[in-house]
Amino acid sequence: MLHKRLMCVLWPAFLAACVLEALVFALIDPQDLHWLGQELSASRETIYTVAFFAFWLIAAAGSALTAQLAKSADEVNR
């Protein structure tokens, strides 16, 4: 049951992260990014990877919150 619930959270979050990654980096070149006023020295691939996992984490948190709020009162009070 835990695996099914986990996949119900992670799979939509993965798809959302894919869409966000495509949208963000279609408009922004990773080499143009700055952090605290300084250019990022990481490679494009590193920035793509870190951004993807950040997007996935944020989307997973939203999906997990939705899954938690969708539980019935009996499931919550067990």
N, C-alpha and C positions, 0 to 999 in steps of 0.2 A: 504494500500500500504506500509506503514511504517513497519507493522508486517512482511510482506512478505520479504521486503528488509533486515530486521533485522535477520530473520531466514536464509536467503541466506548468511549472514555473520557468524552468530553464529554456525550453524550446521556444516559446514565444519571445522570451527575452533575447535569445540568440538571433532570431529573425529581426527583431527591432534593432538590435545592435548592427546587423548587416545593413539595414536600410539607413540608419543614422550615419554609419561610416561612409557609405556611398554619397549621401547628401552633403555631409560636412566637407569631405575631401574632394568633391566635385567643385566646390566653391573656394576652398582654401588650400594653398600649397603649404605643406608641412615646413618647408624651409623658410617661410615668411613668418612663422610663429615666434613670439617672444614670451619669456617668462620673467616677471619682475624686472622688466626693462632690458633684459639681455636675450640675445638670440639663443635658441636651443641648439646645442652642439650634437644632438643625436641624429642618426640617419633617418631618412624618410620611412624606411621599413620599421624602425624602432618606434617612431611616432605613430605610425598606422597601428602597430600592435598594441601599444599602451592605450591609445584612444579606443580601439575596439574593445579591449577588456574593461575599460572604464565605462563605456556605453553599455556593455553587457551587464556589468555589476549594477548600474543604475536602473536598467530595465528589469533586471531580476528582482531588485528590491521592490519595485512597483508591482511586479507580478506576484511576489510573495505576499505583499500587503493585500492585494486583491484576493488571493487565495485564502488568506486568514480572515478577511472580512466576509467571505462567502460561506464560511462554516456555519452550520446550524447551532442553536443554543446547546443542544445535546452534545455535539462534538466539542464545543468549547469547554463545557462543564465536566468533562470526563476526568 
